[in-house]
Amino acid sequence: NTFRLLITLFLSLPFLASAAPKKKQQAKTWMDVSIEAKLSLRDNLAKAGMPVISPVVRSFEKATVMSANIKGQDQLVLIVSGGPDGTGDDWSTFVNARLIKEDGSAVWLDELDPVYQRTGAKRAFKNETMYGDPLIVGGKKYDHGIFCHANAVLIYNIDKKYVRFETEAGLVDKYKKGTVSFRIMN
């Protein structure tokens, strides 16, 4: 009898398991929500061709050319990150930075004010260093540019008015050392 009872119980387990009430799906944790948001952001940035990231730029090198498609974007985000040498407050600049409209006309970035700025020291400066010196990168003087200390984030409202952002980015020659990288995001 015991043997029959055990066999019957063993054979009925799958049926009992399928007939049991289903567990409610657990609510998402903050970690699940965070991961989903990060993956969504990454996918949206990739679709927009963002971020555009420069190679590591060193002191006295000529400015590196950067360009980004910003068609349909509400904001332009510029980021400067200190490089591998570990120096702080590297003297960074986006020179000849301009926003291109659909008709081909252009607006210098220094004609706009950022809606948000966070820099390694003080604030961002237009067309000169924080001490009033000209923007010279790799021996070349530039009349237009945004100077800021790394690490920096600058955000501009562009209200879908522009299709392209073009700039050259580098370290001001007056600063004798440093390495940075530049990012363009939306």
N, C-alpha and C positions, 0 to 999 in steps of 0.2 A: 504494500500500500504506500509506503513511504517513497519507494522508487517511482511509482505511477504519479504520485503527487509532484515529485521533483520534475519529472519529464513534462507533465502538463504545465507546471509553472514556467519551466524553461521555454517551452514552445509558445506560450502566451505572452512572454515579455515584449516581443516586438509589437504585438497588437496593443498591449497596455501602454507602451511608450507612445505610439501614434495617437492613441485616444486621450492621452493626458493633455491638460490645458497647456497651450503654448505660452512660453515666457514672453512678456512684453519686451520689445526692443528697447535696450537701454538708451537713455538720453545721451546725446553727444557730450563728451567732456570738453573742457576749454581747449585741451590739446588737439582733439579732433577738429574743432572749429578753426583753430589757429592754423593747422596744417592745410585744411581745405582752402582757407583764405590765401595762404602763401602760394599754393599751387595755382589758384585762380589768377592771382597777381602775376605770377611768373608766366602763365600762358598768355595773358593779355599783353604783357610787355613784349613777349616774343612775337606776337602777331603784329605789334606796332614797330618791330625792328629795334626795340629798346632793351637794355640800355646800350648806348654807344660808349665804349670804353677805350681810352687812350692807352698806349703802352706806357710803361714807367718813364717819366720825363725827368732829366737831370739838369742841374745848373749848367748854364752856358751852352746848352744845346739849342738849336733853332726850334721854333715853335712847331708843334705837331698839328696838322690839319685835321679837323673833325667836322662832320656833317651829319644831320639827322632829319628824317622825314617827320614833320610835326603837323601834317595836315589833319584837321579835325580835332586838334588838341586844345584843351582849355588852359593848360599850364605847361611851362617849361621849367624843368628842375635841373640845376647845374650843381654837381658835387665835385669837390676836390678832396682827395684823401692823401694823407702823408704816406711817403714811400718806405722802402725797406731800410733806409739808413737810420731811421729813428729820430731824425731831427724834428723839432716841432715848429709850428708857425712858418712853414715854408712860404715864400713870397710868390704866390701863384697869380696867373692872369689869363683871362680869356680875351685875346686881342683880335681886332677886326671882326668882332662878334656881330653878326647881323641876322635879322629875321627877313625872310623872303616871302613876299605875297604871291598869290596866284598869277597876277599880271606881270611878275618879274621885278617889280619895284622892291626896294629894301629899306629897312629901318635899322639903324644902329642900336645894339642892345643898350648902349649907354644913354639912349634917349628915354628909356623906361626905368622905372624904379621897381625894385623887387618888393613883392608883398610879404616876403619872409626872407630873413637872412640870419645865418648863424656862422660866424667865422672864428678862426683861431685867435684873433685879436681885433678889437675895435669893431669895424664894420667893413663892408665893401666900398671901394672908391672908384670913381669914374675917371678914366683917362690919365691917371697918375697913381703913384704909390701913396701910401699913407703919410709920407714925408714931402709930398709934392714933386717928387722926381718923375721924369718921363718913363713911360713903359718901354724898356729895351729888353728884348729877348733874343738870345743868340747873336748879339751885335746889331740887331735891326730895331730901329725906333718905330713905334706904332702910335698913331694919333688917337685911335679909338680902342677902348678896352675896359674891362672890369677887373680891378685888382682886389685880391682877398688873400688872407692868410689861410693855409690849410690847418686844420680840417674845416671845410666850409660847405654849407648848403645854401643855395640861392634859388628862390622860387619866383617866377614871373607869371602874371596872368596874361595870356595871349589871346584868349577868347575866340579861338578858331579863325583868327585873322590871317594866319601865316601857314605856309606849306613846307618850309624848310628853314633849318637853323644851320648856319655855317660859322665856324670860328677857327682860330689858331689858338693853341693853348701851350703855355710854358711857364718857366720860372724867370722872374725878373733878374737880369744880370747883376744888379747891385747887390743882391743877396748871394753870398759867395759859395753856399753849399745847399744841398737839399735834393730830394726826390719826391715826386708826387705822381698821382694818376688822376685823370679827369673823367667824369661821366656826364653824359647827357641823358636825361630821362624825361618822361612826361607824366 
